[in-house]
Amino acid sequence: MDGTTVCLFAKRLETGSFCWPNVQDGIIRLTVAQLSALLEGLDWKRVHAARETPSPIQPS
């Protein structure tokens, strides 16, 4: 991205409010999963990157 993109979202929450992340240097940084959670009214801070699960070792 070139940093000039602006997005406007509108959503009505039945109760409560959005929990917005901190703005640093005029920018809010979220992963795609965190943005999706935020737009659904969920706590985006509880969204973490997927952890790689090692494959089980087959007995020889």
DAWO-V142711 format. One record per residue. N is the residue number from 1. RES is the residue in three letters. SS is DSSP state (hx for helix, st for strand, lp for the rest). PHI is phi as a letter, one per 20 degrees, with the letter a starting at -180 (* if undefined). Layout:
N|RES|SS|PHI ; N|RES|SS|PHI
This chain:
1|MET|lp|* ; 2|ASP|lp|e ; 3|GLY|lp|n ; 4|THR|lp|d ; 5|THR|lp|f ; 6|VAL|lp|c ; 7|CYS|lp|c ; 8|LEU|lp|c ; 9|PHE|lp|c ; 10|ALA|lp|c ; 11|LYS|lp|b ; 12|ARG|lp|e ; 13|LEU|lp|e ; 14|GLU|lp|f ; 15|THR|lp|b ; 16|GLY|lp|m ; 17|SER|lp|b ; 18|PHE|lp|f ; 19|CYS|lp|d ; 20|TRP|lp|e ; 21|PRO|lp|f ; 22|ASN|lp|f ; 23|VAL|lp|e ; 24|GLN|st|c ; 25|ASP|lp|l ; 26|GLY|lp|m ; 27|ILE|st|c ; 28|ILE|lp|d ; 29|ARG|lp|d ; 30|LEU|lp|c ; 31|THR|lp|f ; 32|VAL|hx|g ; 33|ALA|hx|f ; 34|GLN|hx|f ; 35|LEU|hx|f ; 36|SER|hx|f ; 37|ALA|hx|f ; 38|LEU|hx|g ; 39|LEU|hx|f ; 40|GLU|lp|e ; 41|GLY|lp|n ; 42|LEU|lp|e ; 43|ASP|lp|f ; 44|TRP|hx|f ; 45|LYS|hx|f ; 46|ARG|hx|e ; 47|VAL|lp|e ; 48|HIS|lp|c ; 49|ALA|lp|f ; 50|ALA|lp|f ; 51|ARG|lp|e ; 52|GLU|lp|f ; 53|THR|lp|e ; 54|PRO|lp|f ; 55|SER|lp|f ; 56|PRO|lp|f ; 57|ILE|lp|e ; 58|GLN|lp|f ; 59|PRO|lp|f ; 60|SER|lp|e
